[in-house]
């Protein structure tokens, strides 16, 4: 498997290099040179495959010869060892539950796969791998658990002060071992900018072997395609072949993975990009002008991204036919008030509790289905509602079943270092804590 930089197609690397270097020095993102359609036999057999079998088939097809088949199969089975069920709520309304992994968020798919890929390629006598990750809430917890105890690795998580939920912060700051957390006085965009700047700093790259665990790393994006194929397989069992996906969208890796699955042949009718007040992409889809902006804080904090990194990949996927992207993707954005109302409506209609991100996806699906009645709509539930206890009224909160792992977390002490959003401060921290 060979990949190129979205800023320079002549800059090409092997999969292993893209995994460890994560972002090219030209500040582009890596994309596969070839995204071939999966064979017809795969789609014929799809309803009979389990999730790990689907994951292996898709990974083998996309990675080509980057990892031997037997090793890849073992890696996938170890990483993707939890379910992603599609639940029917109403006629043509389904929810894809992606929160059954160890960190209770969809990021477990990418983080667990990536950590195992890195561990596979990492040789015992090589320089320690320093993984930098910016999080708006869920990424950090998934990466922490994915890499916890992995030999010869160290993870540094940057998160915005006061802008993640209590449970999310506990998932970031209570691990110890090879995981450390930095509380940044700023926004997620500030955290992401610090990580990106570190990758282009000559002294840091001379001192450390740096890589990223954000969705800028192609190894995070690839496994997120798995659950789109798996969801479609489940819907085929329901007699549904025309499908749309409504995706809570922050850094746009989640929906980017769906579009990658579509490029590989998944027959999706429409992708709905559902955002909070950080509406950079929905505004672009309406106006044709892409204008990144400063992020604003909302109750759907994992989507508080004003300049989504993965939009670069999506634009690259459709660079030869932007009109096709506008036909395939629709964008919606909602205020906190509308989000709270959607959470209440989902509970009232289905006796089902959704986190604010998931509620935004449901609302977007409802709005889209007002004029499109002939397709099964699947909205993605990206996090367990217990991670956001403060956003629910008591009438809903009392129905949330808190997993045992969360109760254990609440008894632990946080350990983090507080920094400003100034790059020199972050740089000095890294150099002083080798």
Secondary structure as UniProt FT lines:
FT   STRAND          2..5
FT   TURN            6..7
FT   STRAND          8..14
FT   HELIX           15..21
FT   TURN            25..26
FT   STRAND          30..32
FT   HELIX           40..45
FT   HELIX           46..48
FT   HELIX           51..63
FT   TURN            64..65
FT   HELIX           69..79
FT   STRAND          86..90
FT   TURN            91..92
FT   STRAND          93..97
FT   TURN            102..103
FT   HELIX           107..121
FT   TURN            124..125
FT   STRAND          129..135
FT   HELIX           138..147
FT   TURN            148..149
FT   TURN            151..152
FT   STRAND          153..160
FT   TURN            161..162
FT   HELIX           166..173
FT   TURN            177..178
FT   STRAND          179..185
FT   HELIX           188..199
FT   HELIX           202..207
FT   STRAND          209..212
FT   TURN            215..216
FT   HELIX           218..222
FT   HELIX           223..225
FT   HELIX           226..237
FT   TURN            238..239
FT   STRAND          243..248
FT   HELIX           253..263
FT   TURN            264..265
FT   STRAND          268..275
FT   HELIX           280..287
FT   HELIX           301..303
FT   TURN            309..310
FT   HELIX           311..317
FT   TURN            318..320
FT   HELIX           322..328
FT   STRAND          329..333
FT   HELIX           336..350
FT   HELIX           356..369
FT   STRAND          376..381
FT   HELIX           385..391
FT   HELIX           394..397
FT   TURN            398..399
FT   HELIX           404..409
FT   TURN            410..411
FT   STRAND          417..420
FT   HELIX           423..432
//
